[in-house]
């Protein structure tokens, strides 16, 4: 089992920045991929960014050039630096981790972009 705890959400003005962090605990040695998804009101949960075990990353087109995912396997953490935020980035952001058996989710952290 793996447990994920997010932090760093909040209210930010358009054009601002936020950094989300996620700490994993439990059977972290099995984790392969870690990343972030988000779900806006009335919409399906969508991929934001993924970090793979080989060091490669994948981003949603809507966040490319603005968001950066980083991962520290020694500390079992994954972070998401979000810059140039706009109202369309408003959502609950979920940390995600996957091993060869299953996918794990955090409880989510709210990000609201508003003036």
Secondary structure, DSSP 8 states (H G I E B T S, - for coil): -EEEEEE--EEE-TT--EEEEEEEEESGGG--EEEEEEE-TTS--EEEEEE-TTS-EEE-GGGTTTEEEEEETTTTEEEEEE-S--GGG-EEEEEEEE-SS-EEE---EEEEE--
